Amino acid sequence: MRLTTFLTLVKFSSKKEIERIALLTFFDLKIKSKETFTLSEMGFTLQELGFARPNASRLKDNLLKSKDFVRVSGTTDTFKLHLRVVERLEREFPEISSKSEEVISDDTILPEGLYKGTRGYLENLAKQINASYENRIYDGCAILMRRMFEILLVLTYRHLGREHEIQDADGYKNLSTIINYTKSNRVVTFQKETEEVLDDFRQIGNFSAHKIQYNCKKGDIDKIRLPFRAAVEELLYQSGIKK
């Protein structure tokens, strides 16, 4: 079942915020076998669906108070549905099955609406990122995601007339240096949740490219998928590519 079909089925728009989160978590559990979510992930998901992004502190308090959710042991902001709730939703929506062979339309990295009409080479790169993820070529996906992030970061500095700040005698400085400079000098701004994982985009790409015994897994990509999408969108606007 597609996410859009599910949202219509459960009358998602009429639900309260905590109910929406329960339904999205249930969908991910049944369709993607993903049991847990972080506050940041859920905030991005709700925002992408066109709803207001909840305040993280308020959301955390509401989840802790709710009997429908359980905080994952050893974490501060990772939650899952209580088994009782899963069983109730399974009875209410028996048509939701992880055995469905239908392709899930939202199971990608960058939605077409984000990159379409930007620049040809960016569109091609975005399509390669999506294709590698959808075809389970996760090392390739990680490397391409790193490349996309680095390109957009450079284009943003260029648009701001500050490209020289990330260059040295040999050309562009390494991505780690550029990220640290960006975060400390606030040349380019990101939402807090995105800024916290900027170096993860670089690191996972480097691991896939250079670590001999490392193989990137789907879970590695999924951890950074939503913040990566947010970073790409923010950079497309700050670089002047999208208006």
N, C-alpha and C positions, 0 to 999 in steps of 0.2 A: 504494500500500500504506500502511496505517495504521501508526503507530509501534508500537502495542500488538501488532499482528500480526507486525511485524518482530522485536520483542523476544522473542516466543514462538518464532518460527522459528529464531533464532540461539541460543536457550537462554541469554539474556542474564544471568540471575541466577547461573548457574554460572561465569561468566567472571571473570577477574581484572580489577582496576581498569583497567589499561592496555589490555586487550582491549575492555572496555566503551567506553572512550573512542574507540578505533579504529572500533568498530561504529557508535556514534552519529555520528561524523564522516562515515563512509561513507554513512549514511542521509541526513544533511543534504545531502551532496554530490549524491546521486542524485535525491532527491525535491525538494529546495529549491534546488539549484544553489549551495549555500553551501559554499565550499571550506575556510574557516578557522574557528578558534574561539579565544577567549581563555580563560585560566585561570578567570576569573570566570564566564564563560558556562557552561563545562563543569561548574564546581562547582554552579551553580544547577540545571542540567539533571539532574545525578545526584541532587541533593537532592529535586527535584520527583518523581523516579521512585521515591523511597523509600529511596535508598541514602545512606550517610554522605557528607557533604560532605568531599572531600579537603583536606588542608592544602595551601595554595597553593605554599609553598616546596618541600615534598616532591614535589608533583605536577610542578612545573616541573623539578626535578632528574631525575625519572623519565622525563619526556618528552625531555629533552636526552640522556639516556643511551640511550633507545630508538632502534633503527634504523628503526622504523616511522613516525616523525614527523620533520617538518622545521620548524624555526623560521622564520617569515616574516622575510625580510631587512628590517632597519631597525626591528624591534620587539623587545620584551623578553619579552612573554608571549602572543604570537599564534603558533599552530601550524597545520599542515595535515598530511594523510597523505602519506607517500612514495608516488610513482606506482606503485612496485612493489606496495605493499600494496593500493592501489585496484584494480589489475589482478587481484590474487589474490582479493580479495573479490568482484569482478565475476564471476569464474569460479565461486566458491562459491555466490553468490546471484544467478543471472541473472534471477530474477523481480523484482528491485528495479530499477525503471525510472523515470526522471524524466518519461517520457511518459505515465505513468498519469494518467487524468482523475479519479480518485477524490479526494474532498475529504480533506485531511489533518486528522485530528481535533484534533491538538495545535497547529495553526497558528492561534493566536489570542493575545490579549494577557492576558486575565484568565479563568481557568477558573471555571466556574459554581459549583463547590464553595467558591470563595473568597468570593464576594459574596452567594450565595443565603442568604436569611434574615437579612440585615443590616438595611438600611433601604430603603424603596421607592425613594427618589430616588437612592441609591447603586447599587441594582440596575439601575435604568434607565440610569444613566450608564455603568455597566460594559458593559451590552448595546450601547449606542451606540458605545463604544470598540471593542468586538469587531467590530461590524457594519461600521464605517468601515474597519477594517483589512482585514477579509475581502473588502470590496468595493472595495479599492484607493483609498479616499478618505483618503490619508495626511496631508494638511494638516488635515483635520477630526479625524483620529485624534490627531494631535499636540496640537491645541488641547484636546481632551477629556481627554487624559491629564494635561495640565498642570492642568486644572480639577479633576480627581479628586484629584490630589496636594495641591493647595492646600486643598481642602475638608477632606480627612482630616487635614492638618496643623493647621488651625484647630480642628477637632473634638477633636483630641488635647490642644491647649492648654486648650480649654474643659473637658475632662474632668479635667485636672490642676489646675483652678482658677487657671490662669495666663494666661487669655485677654487680660487687660489688658496683658501684656508685649508683645503684638504689635499693639497698637492705638495710634492717636494721635487727635488732634482730628477728623480726617476719616474715621475708621473703622479698617479694618485697614491695616497698613503693606504696602508692596509685597512681592511674594513673594521677591524677591532679598534684601531686608532680613531677612525672616523666616527664610530658609534660613541666612544667615550668622549670625544670632543663635542659631539652633538648634544649629548646628555648634560655635560658640564657647562656648556656655553649657551644652551637653549636657542641655538640658531634655528633648528626645526623643532616644532612642538608636537608632542603626541599625548593622547590620553594616558593617564597614569598606568592603567592596566597594560596598555600596549608598550609603554616605555620600559616596564619592568622585564619584558621578555625580548627586547630588541636583540640582545646578544645571542639568544637561543636560535634565531634564524641563521646567524653566522655559524654558530657552533655545530648545529646539526648538518649543515651543508659541508662544513669542513670535515666532520667525521666521515660522512659518506664518500667524500672525495679522497681522503688521505689515510684514514685508519684502516689498516690492512684487514683486521679481523672484525670490523664493525659492519653490521648490516642493519640498515634503517628498517623499522617496522611501522605498520599502520598506526599503532598507538603513539609512536614518536611524532608522527605528522599531526595526528589528531589533537595532541596537546597544544600545538601552536597554530592550528589551522585558523581559528577565529581571530586571534590577535594579529596573525599575519594578514588576513583579509582586511582588518581594520587599518593596519599600518599602510598597506598598499593604497587604500582609499584616501587616507590622510595625506600621503605623499603625492598622489595624483592631483589633489587640489592645491597643495602647497607649492608644487612644481609648476603650476599654471597650466598643466595639461588638460585638466577638467576645470570648468568654470562653475 
